[in-house]
Amino acid sequence: MQFIRACCVAGVLLMCLSGSLWADSVTQSMVVAECKIATNDMTQDWKVYESSNVLQSDFLAGEKEDAAGLLLEWTGHKAAAQADFKRAIKDFSLVANGLPTSVPSVPEAGSLGMLACSGLVLLGAMKRKFSR
């Protein structure tokens, strides 16, 4: 019976961890969506964007990382392209968060998956402790 429970817990852990790894994959469409958010915020508060060199350099860095990711994806280097896409999303979100019109962002799906996994482990430990 304990073996079956251990296998079930291991299966749940593997599913949560694989879901977290799948959620960490980044595509170019995600970069485009984040760029649209940053661009929309920029148009709503153009004076703040125009007066801040940091926001301008972050936006340009995001565009460069997006272009580099597209080039790497086109040549078949998927892992390197995803890393560039992640950096581009980070740069665009820095621009969006630096403007006062931006809406707070939602946590990443990978961190939510890890939180769910640790919650299941904690729930199992508490059930085991208090069921005796």
N, C-alpha and C positions, 0 to 999 in steps of 0.2 A: 504494500500500500504506500509506503514511504517512497519507494522507487517511482511509482506512478505520479505522486505529487511532485517529486523533484523534476521528473521529465516535463510535467505540465508547466511548472515555474520556469524551467529552462526554455521551453517553447515560447512562453509569453515574453520572456526577456529577449529572445532572438527576434521575435516579431516587432517588439518595440524598438530595438536597436536597428533593425533593417529598415523600419519605417523612418527612423531618424536619419539614416544615411540616404535614403531615397529623397527625403525632404530637403536635404542639403544640396541636391543637384540644382544647378542654375542654368537657365537658358537665356538666349538673347531676347526673347519676348519679355522676360522679367525685367531686363535692363531697359527695354523700350518703355515699359509701364512706369518704372521708377523715373525715367527721364521725363515722361509726360507729366508726372506729378510735380517734379522740380520745375519744369518749364511753366506749368500753370501757376505755381506759387510765385515764380519770378515775374510773370506778367501782372499778377495781382499787386505785387509790391516791388515794382521796378526800381524805385529810388534806393531802397535798402540794398538790393542786389548790385546796382550800379556803383554804390559808394563803398562796397566791401570787396577788397582785393582777394580776400580769403575765399569768399563764395565764388568769385569768378574763376579763381585757379582750381577750386574743387570741381566746378562744372567742366572746365576744359580737361582736367585730368580724367574725369568720368568718360568724356567723349573719346579720349585717346585710348583708355582701357577697353572701351566697347569696340573700337576699331581694331585694336590688337587682338581681342578675343574673337572677333569675326574672322580675321585673317588666320588665326590658329585653328579655329573650327573648320574653316575651308580647307586647310592643309591636313586635317585629320588628327590634330592634337587636342582631343576633347578635354582632358584633365587640365591642361594649361589654359585652354579657352574658358573653362568654368572658373578657374582662379581669376582670370582677368575680368570675367563678368561679375564675380563677387566684389572685386575691387571697384568696378564701375558702379554697381548698385550702392556700395558704401559711400562713394563720392557723391552720387546724386542724392542719397538720403541726407548726407551732411548739408548739402545745399538746401534741401527742402526743410530740414530741421533748423537751419540757421535763419530762415525767414519767419517772421511772426505770423504769417497766414497758414502755416502748415498744421496738419492734424497729427497727433501723436501716432507713431507707427505700431503695428501689431507685432508681438514677438515672433521670432522665426519658428517655423514648424519643427525644425530639429530640436530646439530647446524645449518646445512643448512635448515632443515625443519622449525626451529624456525625463522630463518632469512626470509624465504619466507612468513611465517605467519605474521611477523611484517611488512614486505613490503606491503602485501595486506591490512593490517589495515591502514597503512600510506597512501596508494593510495586511499582508500575509504574516509579517512578524508580529503585529499587534494581535491578530486573530489567534496565532499560535500561543502567544503569551497569556492571553486572557481566557482561552478556551479550556485551560486545565483546571 
